């Protein structure tokens, strides 16, 4: 008896590979990086940046440690704050199944 199509758990290997490729493409297209930017005073003037991580649990519901943009600005009256999920933050969130969801805060003076 000759089998012309290799099967994997009752599904043809070709169909299984196509479903996997489709799923990976769909996940990559639907993912995004959350970003929030706001200015204090006139916004950034000198271009000096300081970054810090914020740590959240359970999809961001429980704050474990957050940065303080006012303290990060070091007394400057004009600065820009950017809070975002970077690629690494998203990767860590994905690897932990959303239990640990970090963000990055960047203050530009």
C-alpha positions as CSV (number, residue, x, y, z in Angstrom):
1,X,0.0,0.0,0.0
2,X,1.4,3.3,-1.0
3,X,0.6,6.6,0.7
4,X,0.8,9.7,-1.5
5,X,0.3,12.3,1.3
6,X,2.1,12.2,4.6
7,X,-0.3,12.6,7.4
8,X,0.2,14.1,10.9
9,X,-2.6,13.3,13.3
10,X,-5.0,12.8,10.5
11,X,-4.3,16.1,8.8
12,X,-2.2,16.3,5.7
13,X,1.3,17.8,6.3
14,X,0.8,20.4,3.5
15,X,-2.4,21.7,5.1
16,X,-0.8,21.7,8.6
17,X,2.2,23.8,7.3
18,X,-0.1,26.2,5.5
19,X,-2.3,26.6,8.7
20,X,0.9,27.3,10.7
21,X,2.2,29.9,8.3
22,X,-1.2,31.6,8.2
23,X,-1.4,31.7,12.0
24,X,2.0,33.2,12.3
25,X,1.3,35.9,9.7
26,X,-2.0,36.7,11.3
27,X,-0.4,37.1,14.8
28,X,2.4,39.3,13.4
29,X,-0.1,41.6,11.5
30,X,-2.5,42.0,14.4
31,X,0.1,42.8,17.0
32,X,1.0,46.4,17.9
33,X,3.2,48.3,20.2
34,X,1.2,50.4,22.7
35,X,2.6,53.9,23.0
36,X,1.6,57.0,24.9
37,X,3.4,60.3,24.5
38,X,2.8,63.6,26.3
39,X,4.6,66.9,26.8
40,X,5.1,68.8,30.1
41,X,5.7,72.5,29.6
42,X,7.1,73.1,26.1
43,X,8.2,69.5,25.6
44,X,11.8,68.3,25.1
45,X,14.4,71.0,24.6
46,X,17.9,69.5,24.9
47,X,17.3,65.9,23.6
48,X,18.8,64.1,26.7
49,X,16.8,60.9,27.4
50,X,16.4,58.7,30.5
51,X,14.6,55.4,30.4
52,X,13.1,53.1,33.1
53,X,11.0,49.9,33.2
54,X,7.5,49.6,34.7
55,X,6.5,46.2,36.0
56,X,2.9,44.9,35.9
57,X,1.3,41.6,36.5
58,X,-1.8,39.9,35.1
59,X,-2.1,41.8,31.9
60,X,-1.3,45.2,33.5
61,X,-3.9,45.0,36.3
62,X,-1.5,44.8,39.2
63,X,1.4,47.4,39.3
64,X,4.5,46.0,40.9
65,X,6.8,48.9,40.2
66,X,6.3,52.0,38.2
67,X,8.7,54.8,37.2
68,X,8.1,58.4,38.2
69,X,8.5,60.7,35.2
70,X,8.8,63.8,37.3
71,X,11.8,62.4,39.2
72,X,13.3,61.1,36.0
73,X,13.2,64.6,34.6
74,X,15.5,65.7,37.4
75,X,13.8,69.1,38.1
76,X,13.4,70.1,34.4
77,X,10.4,72.2,33.7
78,X,10.1,71.2,30.0
79,X,10.2,67.5,29.0
80,X,8.5,64.8,27.0
81,X,7.3,61.5,28.4
82,X,6.9,58.4,26.2
83,X,5.5,55.2,27.7
84,X,5.5,52.2,25.4
85,X,5.5,48.4,25.0
86,X,8.7,47.8,23.2
87,X,9.4,44.6,21.2
88,X,11.2,43.1,24.2
89,X,8.4,44.0,26.5
90,X,5.9,42.3,24.2
91,X,8.1,39.3,23.9
92,X,8.4,38.9,27.7
93,X,4.6,39.3,28.0
94,X,4.0,36.7,25.3
95,X,6.5,34.2,26.9
96,X,4.8,34.5,30.2
97,X,1.3,34.4,28.8
98,X,0.4,37.9,29.9
99,X,1.3,37.2,33.6
100,X,4.2,39.7,33.4
101,X,3.6,42.7,31.2
102,X,6.4,45.3,31.4
103,X,6.4,48.8,29.7
104,X,9.3,51.3,29.1
105,X,9.1,54.9,30.2
106,X,11.4,57.3,28.4
107,X,11.8,61.0,29.6
108,X,13.4,63.3,27.1
109,X,14.5,66.7,28.5
